[in-house]
């Protein structure tokens, strides 16, 4: 018995570094280093306004079961709220917005699924278009093993998944940065008019399954032969669109943040009103760092913040203004 225990420990010691090499992407929502974005983050300035869904099969290998039927197309609109439309195997949702998206600093939009846990993950590819016809796919990676099928209620490790929607639990979106597609000559990343979500058929059967950017089969929970089959699209949140290319203007109030970028202090200008305001500063994942009441042009110390991109929200009476700033 003691010898068996020693052998077991040696096996674990041998496998540990292998796992560390394989698990190379960010972890689930709420863990250190996660890129997950909470639905209430002030980084979001808007949500999808229209959608067209082409349902996929409940089970790609058994089309006699019919198409996925759960939810309505409009359930993918507005803020993430657990109200979803199921795409089915290989199903597609094409999302449009009130304003074109553009490539700003950091992530530009995020896609939300409704997983009830950090490891039951149904995945989808994400594509964007600037003309409504040509769609460029974000380079997705799946390092999950492909020797054994993850069954319909099986679990995944988020650290083995990159650029696939559905990586995080409900109300936490997967962010996407348009800069990753800047070298695509057929795409204008400063004028994105549509986003397409394509369900991953998670079978390891090469005749049915789908592959990542390196040609690896993407192994995710499959089959799910139910009306709610496949990726469950909850929402698409907008971080950068044509509205935040310039300073926020709301009626007679002009809101500005300066200096931006900054290394030490920020000042908030809101001309047109002589009053105090509540200031909240979040990181791009929605974690709150500063909340205080200030007067116009009163400096706020941000020297202690780590370098990176942040969102500042200013609440004046019943109006809220958002702006991003860079701490360096």
PLY file of the C-alpha trace (Angstrom):
ply
format ascii 1.0
element vertex 328
property float x
property float y
property float z
element edge 327
property int vertex1
property int vertex2
end_header
0.00 0.00 0.00
2.78 2.42 0.94
4.63 1.61 -2.28
1.48 2.32 -4.31
1.14 5.70 -2.62
4.74 6.60 -3.44
4.26 5.60 -7.07
1.05 7.68 -7.22
2.87 10.75 -5.85
5.69 10.30 -8.35
3.16 10.16 -11.19
1.55 13.39 -9.98
4.95 15.07 -9.75
5.73 13.99 -13.31
2.40 15.16 -14.70
2.29 18.53 -12.93
4.76 20.36 -15.18
3.04 18.94 -18.27
-0.26 20.41 -17.11
1.38 23.76 -16.49
2.67 23.81 -20.04
-0.73 22.93 -21.50
-2.90 25.22 -19.36
-1.65 28.54 -20.68
-4.68 30.84 -21.03
-6.52 32.96 -18.46
-8.62 31.24 -15.73
-12.37 31.39 -14.95
-14.20 34.55 -13.89
-13.26 35.85 -10.46
-9.82 34.26 -10.38
-6.58 36.22 -10.53
-5.64 36.96 -14.11
-9.06 36.27 -15.58
-10.16 38.46 -18.50
-13.87 37.89 -17.82
-15.99 41.04 -17.94
-18.99 41.36 -15.62
-22.22 42.51 -17.24
-22.49 45.51 -14.89
-19.03 46.82 -15.82
-19.01 50.51 -16.74
-16.86 49.51 -19.72
-20.05 48.60 -21.59
-21.69 51.52 -23.38
-24.33 49.51 -25.24
-25.71 46.12 -26.27
-26.84 44.33 -29.41
-29.93 45.90 -31.00
-30.88 43.33 -33.65
-30.19 39.66 -34.39
-30.92 36.98 -36.96
-30.56 33.37 -35.79
-30.11 30.34 -38.04
-30.73 27.34 -35.79
-28.55 24.26 -35.88
-29.46 20.66 -35.17
-30.08 19.29 -31.69
-27.49 16.68 -32.66
-25.43 17.01 -35.82
-25.01 13.23 -36.02
-28.74 12.55 -35.72
-30.67 15.14 -37.72
-33.94 13.26 -37.24
-34.17 14.99 -33.84
-34.71 18.30 -35.60
-33.40 21.78 -34.84
-32.75 23.44 -31.48
-35.80 25.44 -30.43
-35.12 26.96 -27.02
-35.56 30.73 -26.66
-36.42 33.47 -29.11
-34.06 35.49 -31.31
-34.73 38.65 -29.30
-33.45 36.95 -26.13
-29.94 37.73 -27.42
-30.63 41.49 -27.37
-29.99 43.95 -24.58
-27.98 43.39 -21.43
-26.94 39.92 -20.25
-29.78 38.63 -18.07
-29.96 34.78 -18.33
-32.53 35.09 -21.14
-30.97 33.15 -24.03
-31.49 31.71 -27.48
-29.95 28.27 -28.13
-28.11 27.97 -31.43
-27.92 24.17 -31.76
-25.03 22.31 -33.40
-23.39 24.68 -35.87
-26.12 27.31 -35.45
-25.35 30.94 -36.28
-26.46 34.27 -34.79
-25.69 37.46 -36.70
-25.72 40.52 -34.44
-25.94 44.19 -35.42
-25.82 47.40 -33.41
-27.08 50.95 -33.35
-23.59 52.30 -34.12
-20.55 50.71 -35.86
-17.90 49.27 -33.55
-14.27 50.38 -33.77
-10.88 49.28 -32.51
-10.26 51.25 -29.32
-7.73 50.58 -26.54
-8.14 47.08 -25.12
-11.18 44.87 -25.82
-13.95 46.28 -28.01
-16.89 43.96 -27.24
-17.75 40.89 -25.18
-19.98 37.85 -25.75
-22.09 36.31 -22.96
-23.33 32.73 -22.53
-25.37 31.40 -19.59
-23.25 28.59 -18.13
-24.21 27.73 -14.55
-20.61 26.93 -13.55
-16.97 27.68 -14.32
-16.37 24.39 -16.08
-19.55 23.37 -17.92
-18.75 25.39 -21.01
-20.52 25.39 -24.38
-18.39 27.21 -26.90
-18.77 29.28 -30.06
-16.53 30.95 -32.63
-16.76 34.73 -33.04
-16.52 36.55 -36.37
-16.85 40.21 -37.40
-17.66 42.06 -40.61
-17.33 45.63 -41.86
-19.47 45.13 -44.98
-22.05 42.53 -43.90
-20.72 39.98 -46.38
-17.14 39.06 -45.53
-16.64 37.81 -41.94
-13.25 37.41 -40.27
-12.95 34.85 -37.47
-10.99 35.52 -34.29
-8.13 32.98 -34.01
-9.62 30.52 -31.53
-7.57 27.95 -29.65
-8.68 24.79 -27.84
-6.03 22.70 -26.06
-8.55 20.25 -24.59
-7.56 16.65 -25.31
-9.25 15.01 -28.30
-8.77 11.34 -27.43
-11.94 11.03 -25.33
-15.22 12.78 -26.11
-16.39 15.28 -23.48
-19.93 14.02 -22.93
-23.07 16.15 -22.91
-22.68 16.98 -19.24
-18.88 16.95 -19.21
-16.54 19.66 -17.96
-13.80 21.81 -19.51
-10.78 23.72 -18.19
-11.02 27.42 -19.11
-7.23 27.76 -19.08
-7.13 25.58 -22.20
-9.50 27.84 -24.16
-8.78 31.13 -25.92
-10.91 33.42 -28.15
-13.98 31.20 -27.86
-17.26 32.63 -26.60
-18.72 30.68 -23.68
-15.43 30.40 -21.77
-16.91 31.93 -18.60
-20.01 31.41 -16.47
-23.23 33.38 -16.83
-23.09 37.19 -16.61
-19.36 37.19 -17.42
-18.51 38.02 -21.02
-15.56 36.89 -23.11
-13.83 40.06 -24.41
-12.58 40.40 -27.97
-10.05 42.95 -29.27
-10.45 43.96 -32.92
-6.73 44.73 -33.09
-6.14 40.98 -33.43
-7.68 41.20 -36.91
-5.85 44.34 -38.07
-3.86 42.50 -40.76
-6.95 41.22 -42.58
-7.05 43.26 -45.80
-10.76 42.48 -46.29
-11.77 43.98 -42.94
-11.99 47.57 -41.66
-11.61 47.22 -37.91
-12.62 50.86 -37.43
-16.08 50.26 -38.93
-17.49 46.91 -37.74
-21.14 46.57 -38.71
-21.93 42.99 -37.66
-20.76 40.22 -35.33
-21.45 36.56 -36.02
-21.56 33.84 -33.34
-21.07 30.30 -34.69
-21.72 27.33 -32.42
-18.87 24.87 -32.00
-19.90 21.33 -32.87
-17.90 19.76 -30.07
-17.63 16.24 -31.47
-14.20 14.66 -31.86
-15.49 12.84 -34.94
-13.69 14.70 -37.76
-16.71 14.19 -40.03
-18.88 16.23 -37.65
-16.63 18.29 -35.39
-15.14 21.74 -35.93
-11.52 22.85 -35.62
-9.61 25.75 -34.08
-7.08 28.04 -35.77
-4.40 25.31 -35.61
-6.67 22.62 -37.08
-7.31 20.92 -33.71
-10.78 19.53 -33.09
-12.61 21.56 -30.43
-13.85 19.07 -27.83
-16.73 20.47 -25.77
-19.87 18.94 -24.16
-21.47 16.82 -26.90
-23.97 15.61 -27.81
-26.66 17.76 -26.18
-29.77 16.40 -27.96
-32.22 18.80 -26.36
-34.22 21.86 -27.50
-31.51 23.92 -25.72
-28.70 22.29 -27.69
-25.46 24.09 -28.40
-24.27 27.57 -27.48
-26.82 29.61 -25.52
-26.39 33.24 -26.59
-27.31 35.70 -23.84
-25.91 39.04 -25.04
-23.18 40.95 -26.85
-21.89 43.99 -24.97
-20.33 46.98 -26.76
-17.20 48.64 -25.35
-16.17 50.83 -28.30
-18.48 52.23 -30.94
-18.72 55.52 -32.81
-20.28 57.20 -29.77
-17.07 57.11 -27.73
-14.70 58.39 -30.39
-15.00 61.84 -28.79
-15.68 63.54 -25.46
-19.01 62.68 -23.83
-21.67 65.32 -24.43
-25.07 65.26 -22.71
-27.30 68.25 -23.36
-25.46 71.26 -21.84
-22.93 69.22 -19.84
-19.51 68.38 -21.29
-17.57 65.70 -19.41
-13.80 65.32 -19.79
-10.95 63.43 -18.11
-7.43 64.89 -18.06
-4.58 64.30 -18.37
-5.14 61.09 -20.30
-2.94 59.03 -20.25
-1.73 59.75 -16.72
0.80 58.41 -14.24
-0.25 60.17 -11.03
-3.47 62.17 -10.96
-6.73 62.59 -12.89
-9.04 65.59 -12.95
-12.68 65.48 -14.00
-14.17 68.40 -15.85
-17.94 68.74 -16.23
-18.64 72.20 -17.56
-22.22 73.40 -17.54
-22.85 72.34 -13.93
-21.44 73.71 -10.71
-22.01 70.80 -8.36
-20.36 67.76 -6.86
-20.26 64.39 -8.58
-19.75 60.76 -7.60
-16.73 59.16 -9.27
-16.20 55.41 -9.70
-13.11 53.86 -11.28
-13.16 50.25 -12.52
-10.73 48.06 -14.39
-11.83 46.55 -17.69
-13.15 43.46 -15.90
-15.48 45.58 -13.75
-13.57 45.52 -10.44
-14.17 48.73 -8.46
-11.06 50.55 -7.19
-12.18 54.09 -6.38
-15.51 55.57 -5.30
-15.63 59.14 -3.98
-17.41 62.50 -4.20
-15.53 65.30 -5.98
-15.92 68.89 -7.11
-15.27 70.00 -10.73
-11.58 69.77 -11.66
-10.65 68.22 -8.31
-7.62 65.91 -8.78
-7.90 62.21 -7.93
-4.79 60.20 -7.09
-4.37 57.11 -9.27
-0.63 56.68 -8.75
-1.23 53.49 -6.74
-3.18 51.78 -9.54
-1.36 49.21 -11.64
-0.54 50.31 -15.18
-3.33 49.57 -17.62
-6.68 50.64 -19.05
-9.51 51.73 -16.72
-13.06 53.04 -16.96
-14.15 56.10 -15.00
-17.82 56.71 -14.36
-19.13 60.07 -13.16
-22.65 60.35 -11.78
-24.07 63.89 -11.75
-27.64 64.05 -10.46
-29.48 61.46 -12.59
-26.94 61.40 -15.41
-23.94 59.08 -15.79
-20.91 59.72 -18.01
-18.26 57.13 -18.93
-14.72 57.55 -20.20
-11.66 55.31 -20.45
-8.20 56.36 -19.33
-4.76 54.84 -19.44
-2.58 54.61 -16.33
1.15 54.28 -17.13
0 1
1 2
2 3
3 4
4 5
5 6
6 7
7 8
8 9
9 10
10 11
11 12
12 13
13 14
14 15
15 16
16 17
17 18
18 19
19 20
20 21
21 22
22 23
23 24
24 25
25 26
26 27
27 28
28 29
29 30
30 31
31 32
32 33
33 34
34 35
35 36
36 37
37 38
38 39
39 40
40 41
41 42
42 43
43 44
44 45
45 46
46 47
47 48
48 49
49 50
50 51
51 52
52 53
53 54
54 55
55 56
56 57
57 58
58 59
59 60
60 61
61 62
62 63
63 64
64 65
65 66
66 67
67 68
68 69
69 70
70 71
71 72
72 73
73 74
74 75
75 76
76 77
77 78
78 79
79 80
80 81
81 82
82 83
83 84
84 85
85 86
86 87
87 88
88 89
89 90
90 91
91 92
92 93
93 94
94 95
95 96
96 97
97 98
98 99
99 100
100 101
101 102
102 103
103 104
104 105
105 106
106 107
107 108
108 109
109 110
110 111
111 112
112 113
113 114
114 115
115 116
116 117
117 118
118 119
119 120
120 121
121 122
122 123
123 124
124 125
125 126
126 127
127 128
128 129
129 130
130 131
131 132
132 133
133 134
134 135
135 136
136 137
137 138
138 139
139 140
140 141
141 142
142 143
143 144
144 145
145 146
146 147
147 148
148 149
149 150
150 151
151 152
152 153
153 154
154 155
155 156
156 157
157 158
158 159
159 160
160 161
161 162
162 163
163 164
164 165
165 166
166 167
167 168
168 169
169 170
170 171
171 172
172 173
173 174
174 175
175 176
176 177
177 178
178 179
179 180
180 181
181 182
182 183
183 184
184 185
185 186
186 187
187 188
188 189
189 190
190 191
191 192
192 193
193 194
194 195
195 196
196 197
197 198
198 199
199 200
200 201
201 202
202 203
203 204
204 205
205 206
206 207
207 208
208 209
209 210
210 211
211 212
212 213
213 214
214 215
215 216
216 217
217 218
218 219
219 220
220 221
221 222
222 223
223 224
224 225
225 226
226 227
227 228
228 229
229 230
230 231
231 232
232 233
233 234
234 235
235 236
236 237
237 238
238 239
239 240
240 241
241 242
242 243
243 244
244 245
245 246
246 247
247 248
248 249
249 250
250 251
251 252
252 253
253 254
254 255
255 256
256 257
257 258
258 259
259 260
260 261
261 262
262 263
263 264
264 265
265 266
266 267
267 268
268 269
269 270
270 271
271 272
272 273
273 274
274 275
275 276
276 277
277 278
278 279
279 280
280 281
281 282
282 283
283 284
284 285
285 286
286 287
287 288
288 289
289 290
290 291
291 292
292 293
293 294
294 295
295 296
296 297
297 298
298 299
299 300
300 301
301 302
302 303
303 304
304 305
305 306
306 307
307 308
308 309
309 310
310 311
311 312
312 313
313 314
314 315
315 316
316 317
317 318
318 319
319 320
320 321
321 322
322 323
323 324
324 325
325 326
326 327
